Structures are given as C-alpha cells and as structure tokens.
Amino acid sequence: MHLVIFINLNLILDIGNTRIKAALFDGQRFMENRIYNQPNDLLADELFLFQAQNILIGSVVDGLDHFYKSLSLIRPTLLFEANTPIPLTNCYQTVSSLGSDRLAASVGAYHLYPHSNVLVIDAGTCIKYNFTNSKNDYLGGGISPGIQMRFKALHHFTSKLPLIEIDSHDIDLIGVNTTQSILSGVVNGCVAEIDGLIHEYKTKFPDLVCILTGGDSEFLAKRLKNSIFTHQNLVLKGLNDILIYNLEKK
C-alpha cells in the first residue's frame, strides 16, 4: 500500500447558520468534504484538520473569534472579510453587510463562466440570488426564506399548523389535507418564486447563465421549468478560489 502525500492542501470552511461545511482542495481540485455541527467538532478532528497548509474561513456567524484564533495557531488562516481581495469588482452598496457565502458563490461562478451574465441561486437556510454581469461586476441580488425556514415560520407563528418535513415525492398543486397544503404552498411557492425571478433576469439579460447551489438545490432543480446548472459545492469552490487568489498576490 502506497501512502499519497499532498503538500499544498487548502482547508476551506463555510460557516453557516446551521452547520460548518469544510473541504480540502489540492489546488483547484476538490478532494474531500465534511460537515460539523460545532466549531469544537472540527478542532477535535485533527487527522482532517492537520492535512491543510492554508486555511480560509467564510462565515455568516458572529462570535467565533476564539475559534478563529485557535485555527490560526495551527495553520496560516485567512478570514474572508469585506476588504479581502477578490477577482470581481464588488458594487454592493453595503459591503460590510454582504454575506461571505453570497460573494463566494459568485466568485466560484466567475471561474466557471468568466465574462458572462451569471445568476447564482443558493438554496439553503435562505434562498439567495446573486448576480454578476459580463464585466465581472458583482451587483447584488435578493434574499428570501428557504424551504425549512418557511415550514418553521408557519408552525411558529400559528397555533395549529404542524411542523412538517420536506417530502421528496411528487407534490400536488391542490393539497387535500393540512400537511399536503403546507407542502404545496411552501414547495410550489419556492419553485414559482425561483422560476419567476429567473424569467425577470432573462428579460434583462437574455444570455443569462443560471447556477443553482445549496442544500436544497437537487430537490428544487428537477421541479424548475427553467434550464439551470447545479453545483453542490459552489460556495466552497469560490472560497478556495479566493484563497488561491490571495496566496498568488503575496
């Protein structure tokens, strides 16, 4: 048995509202990914963590300074922030409030489709729409509640509606009971929203490239009327592209 040693692995962390997604890249090549519930779970996974030579963190969560410091003591660590150099022109008016995942997804799409009008739809906790034009200007987009957030909101803000789980089977337009009615309203509503917004963008940009990513991307893709590319790990890829970009600038 031969031991394969990688000498330039990047560890990429995408810290979201519900979990931590981690991936190892050998240059541009995706190697392995893992999911953690808490920062300490990652720190305890030393066999995975210590393979990396460089680390980049993209986070939409506050209050993790101690975790960042712990990582920086292990390997050179870059925290992706508003002033971190990227290969796009960021035209967002409130740069400091722009989620790292939104911008990273657009950077990942830029490397796949440079000099193109690209709409990235990230279907996770929230559904995030991110548009980059053919001049490689990131302009912004939109944010709406994701599928699970809609289920939870219906349950939380009413006294009788149950909390239900997503159903991977066919979902009828007309729900004949309360569970089916919630599924119809939430899932068909999300699909109609996405298809409608894609149509609006294509009206302005007929050559638009659309990419769907995020935890609910596979579920939603087969229900959309519009033709769309899927890329499950686009945010992680974009964060890795940002790390490489900054390492090359040194």
C-alpha positions in Angstrom: 0.0 0.0 0.0 1.4 3.4 -1.1 0.9 6.5 1.0 -0.1 9.5 -1.1 1.1 12.8 0.4 -0.4 16.1 -0.7 1.8 19.1 0.0 -0.4 22.0 -0.8 -3.8 21.3 0.6 -6.2 24.2 1.3 -8.8 23.8 4.1 -11.9 25.8 3.3 -14.6 26.5 5.9 -18.1 27.7 5.1 -19.7 28.6 8.5 -23.4 28.9 8.0 -26.4 29.4 10.3 -27.0 25.7 10.8 -23.7 23.9 10.3 -20.0 24.1 9.3 -19.0 22.8 5.9 -15.3 22.0 5.5 -13.5 20.9 2.4 -9.9 20.1 1.4 -8.7 21.2 -2.0 -5.4 20.3 -3.8 -5.0 23.5 -5.7 -8.3 23.8 -7.7 -9.1 20.1 -7.2 -11.8 19.2 -4.7 -10.6 16.4 -2.5 -12.9 15.8 0.4 -15.6 17.5 2.5 -17.0 17.1 6.0 -19.9 18.7 7.9 -19.7 19.7 11.6 -22.3 20.9 14.0 -20.0 22.9 16.2 -16.5 24.6 15.8 -15.1 22.3 18.5 -16.1 19.3 16.5 -13.8 20.5 13.7 -10.9 21.3 16.1 -11.2 17.7 17.5 -10.9 16.2 14.0 -7.1 16.5 13.9 -6.5 13.9 11.2 -8.6 16.0 8.8 -7.5 19.4 10.1 -3.8 18.9 10.1 -3.6 17.9 6.4 -4.0 21.5 5.4 -1.2 24.0 4.8 -3.5 27.0 4.5 -7.0 27.8 5.8 -9.7 30.2 4.6 -12.8 30.9 6.6 -16.0 32.3 5.2 -18.7 32.9 7.9 -22.1 34.4 8.3 -22.0 33.9 12.1 -20.6 36.3 14.7 -18.9 35.5 18.0 -16.4 32.9 16.8 -13.1 34.9 17.5 -11.8 32.3 19.8 -12.3 29.6 17.1 -10.5 31.7 14.5 -7.6 32.2 16.8 -7.3 28.5 17.5 -7.2 27.8 13.8 -4.6 30.5 13.2 -2.3 28.9 15.8 -2.4 25.6 13.7 -2.0 26.9 10.2 -1.9 30.3 8.3 -5.5 31.4 8.3 -7.3 34.0 6.2 -10.7 35.2 7.3 -12.7 36.3 4.3 -13.9 39.8 5.1 -15.3 42.8 3.2 -11.7 44.1 2.4 -10.4 40.7 1.3 -9.2 41.0 -2.4 -11.3 39.1 -4.9 -11.2 38.8 -8.7 -14.6 40.6 -9.1 -15.5 44.3 -8.7 -17.8 44.4 -5.7 -20.5 47.0 -6.5 -22.7 46.2 -3.5 -23.7 49.4 -1.6 -23.3 47.9 1.9 -20.2 45.8 1.5 -19.8 45.2 5.2 -23.2 43.5 5.5 -22.8 41.3 2.5 -22.7 37.6 3.4 -19.4 35.8 2.6 -21.3 32.9 1.1 -23.1 35.2 -1.4 -19.9 36.7 -2.7 -18.0 33.4 -2.6 -20.7 31.7 -4.8 -20.3 34.4 -7.4 -16.5 34.1 -7.4 -16.9 30.4 -7.9 -19.3 31.0 -10.8 -16.9 33.6 -12.3 -14.2 31.0 -12.6 -16.7 28.7 -14.3 -18.2 31.3 -16.6 -15.9 34.4 -16.8 -17.2 37.5 -18.6 -20.8 36.2 -18.5 -24.0 37.4 -17.0 -24.5 34.9 -14.2 -27.2 34.4 -11.7 -26.3 32.2 -8.8 -29.2 30.9 -6.7 -28.1 29.4 -3.3 -31.0 27.4 -1.8 -30.1 26.8 1.8 -31.4 28.3 5.1 -32.3 31.3 2.9 -32.7 31.4 -0.9 -30.1 33.9 -2.1 -29.9 35.4 -5.5 -26.5 36.8 -6.6 -25.9 38.4 -10.0 -22.6 39.2 -11.7 -22.6 40.9 -15.1 -20.4 40.2 -18.1 -18.0 43.0 -16.9 -17.3 40.8 -13.8 -19.1 43.3 -11.6 -21.0 41.8 -8.6 -24.2 43.8 -8.4 -26.2 42.1 -5.7 -29.5 40.2 -5.9 -32.1 39.1 -3.4 -32.7 37.1 -0.2 -35.9 35.2 0.8 -36.7 32.5 3.3 -35.6 28.9 2.4 -37.8 25.9 2.5 -37.1 24.9 6.1 -37.5 28.4 7.3 -40.9 28.7 5.7 -42.0 25.4 7.3 -40.8 26.7 10.7 -42.4 30.1 10.3 -45.8 28.6 9.6 -45.5 26.4 12.7 -44.1 29.1 14.9 -46.5 32.0 14.0 -49.7 30.0 14.1 -51.3 27.9 16.9 -52.4 24.9 14.9 -50.3 24.4 11.9 -47.8 21.4 12.4 -44.1 21.5 11.7 -43.5 19.2 8.8 -40.5 17.8 6.9 -39.8 18.2 3.2 -41.3 15.4 1.1 -39.2 14.2 -1.8 -42.2 12.7 -3.6 -44.4 14.5 -6.1 -46.2 17.4 -4.5 -49.7 18.2 -5.8 -50.8 21.6 -6.6 -54.0 21.1 -4.5 -53.3 19.9 -1.0 -56.2 17.7 0.2 -55.1 17.8 3.9 -53.2 20.3 6.0 -49.8 18.6 5.6 -50.2 18.5 1.8 -51.4 22.1 1.8 -48.3 23.3 3.6 -46.1 21.2 1.2 -47.9 22.7 -1.8 -47.7 26.2 -0.6 -44.1 26.1 0.5 -42.5 24.0 -2.2 -44.6 25.2 -5.1 -44.2 28.7 -3.8 -40.4 28.4 -3.8 -40.4 26.9 -7.3 -42.7 29.7 -8.6 -40.5 32.3 -7.0 -37.3 31.0 -8.5 -38.7 30.4 -11.9 -40.3 33.9 -11.9 -37.1 35.7 -10.9 -35.1 33.8 -13.5 -37.6 35.0 -16.1 -37.2 38.6 -14.9 -33.4 38.4 -15.1 -33.6 36.8 -18.5 -35.8 39.6 -19.7 -32.9 42.0 -19.0 -30.1 39.6 -19.8 -31.1 37.1 -22.5 -27.8 35.3 -22.4 -28.0 34.7 -18.7 -26.3 31.7 -17.1 -28.1 30.3 -14.1 -26.5 28.1 -11.4 -28.3 26.5 -8.5 -26.4 25.5 -5.4 -27.0 24.9 -1.7 -28.6 22.1 0.4 -32.0 22.1 -1.4 -30.6 22.5 -4.9 -31.1 18.9 -6.0 -34.6 18.9 -4.7 -35.6 22.1 -6.4 -33.7 21.7 -9.7 -35.9 18.9 -11.0 -39.0 21.0 -10.3 -37.9 24.2 -12.1 -39.2 24.9 -15.6 -36.1 26.9 -16.5 -32.9 25.3 -17.6 -30.3 25.6 -14.9 -26.9 24.2 -14.0 -26.4 22.7 -10.5 -23.1 22.9 -8.5 -23.5 21.5 -5.0 -20.2 22.9 -3.6 -20.1 26.2 -5.4 -19.6 28.3 -2.2 -16.7 26.1 -1.1 -15.1 26.3 -4.6 -15.5 30.1 -4.6 -13.8 30.4 -1.2 -11.0 28.2 -2.4 -10.6 30.4 -5.5 -10.4 33.5 -3.2 -7.7 31.8 -1.1 -5.7 30.9 -4.2 -6.1 34.5 -5.5 -4.7 35.9 -2.3 -1.9 33.5 -2.0 -0.8 34.3 -5.5 -0.8 38.1 -4.7 1.8 37.6 -2.0 
